[in-house]
Amino acid sequence: MEIPFTKMHGLGNNYIYLDLFRFEIKEEMLPRLARAVSDVHTGIGSDGLILIQPSEVADVGMRIFNKDGSEGNTCGNGLRCVAKYVSENNIVSFRKFWIETKANVVEAAVELDENDDIKEITINMGEPRLKREQIPMLGGPASKIIAEPFAVDGQQLQVTAISMGNPHAVFFVDSIEDAPLHELGPVIEKDARFPEGVNVEFVEILSDREMNFRVWERGSGVTEACGTGACAAVVAAILNGFMKKGERICVHLSGGDLFIHWDKQGQVWMTGGAEVIATGVFYLS
Ligand SMILES: N[C@H](CCC[C@H](N)C(=O)O)C(=O)O
């Protein structure tokens, strides 16, 4: 089967995008296709698969499948790439429009440079969900999970759990270089206290407006960047008193910087870039 695709990345978090305004694919093929295109040896190589599709409630819809074929509810870096794609391919004709995900409907705004090329994209990622059952996380009171003791693999950590429509477990460390990303990421991802799994973030606070960030993603492992994770990390830093609401926070991810702010109305805003890597045809056997 010949499948036309566009490969795009947001700070190195790269996906294979299918334009379902122009192409059709059977639902039951999607998990297998996500695994096939993601394989760096026998496929194209990516962190997963993203569908750009019509929506009945917004200007465009987005679905995301991780490298392992599991479907996520939303994707921050993916949303910026979708915004770029639909702007540059005349699927939308405004600079501000709405994108439907499984988690929510978000507002996207593209900013142009002096050559009318897209300079950066801002997404209103909506309100974080903080109650235990909204993460979801088992094993304690219904209240917010802020610096809660979290024993894992014989180590005593403290977890702050946030949902941006997808689950995130945030851990603050003294040095990002020493973060146990490969050692504990895969263990925490599948920990039974997170019945739907969890994205795992390690964060080093540099100042009241700057942090270092690394991520082990649910369903994809270590990625260069995670947009929803960066939002969750900033919300966690504010809940722990390291930062303040309303400030524009710079998050240093492996692949580059994202700017996040949690405004006084409770909305989390994410600003960053998006790039096209390649277009082509994938031959699914
Ligand atoms: N692995 C995530 C989906 C991708 C999120 C990430 N790539 C982002 O940019 O937000 C999950 O299963 O919830």
The ligand as an SDF file (V2000), in Angstrom:
LIG
                    3D

 13 12  0  0  0  0  0  0  0  0999 V2000
    3.6810   10.1610   24.3850 N   0  0  0  0  0  0  0  0  0  0  0  0
    2.5210   11.0370   24.6370 C   0  0  0  0  0  0  0  0  0  0  0  0
    1.9860   11.6080   23.3030 C   0  0  0  0  0  0  0  0  0  0  0  0
    2.9930   12.5490   22.6450 C   0  0  0  0  0  0  0  0  0  0  0  0
    3.2260   13.7740   23.4740 C   0  0  0  0  0  0  0  0  0  0  0  0
    4.4640   14.5830   23.1430 C   0  0  0  0  0  0  0  0  0  0  0  0
    5.2530   14.1430   22.0300 N   0  0  0  0  0  0  0  0  0  0  0  0
    4.1570   16.0680   23.0570 C   0  0  0  0  0  0  0  0  0  0  0  0
    4.8130   16.7950   22.2780 O   0  0  0  0  0  0  0  0  0  0  0  0
    3.2770   16.5250   23.8290 O   0  0  0  0  0  0  0  0  0  0  0  0
    1.4140   10.2470   25.3360 C   0  0  0  0  0  0  0  0  0  0  0  0
    1.3060    9.0330   25.1110 O   0  0  0  0  0  0  0  0  0  0  0  0
    0.6620   10.8780   26.0860 O   0  0  0  0  0  0  0  0  0  0  0  0
  1  2  1  0
  2  3  1  0
  2 11  1  0
  3  4  1  0
  4  5  1  0
  5  6  1  0
  6  7  1  0
  6  8  1  0
  8  9  2  0
  8 10  1  0
 11 12  2  0
 11 13  1  0
M  END
$$$$
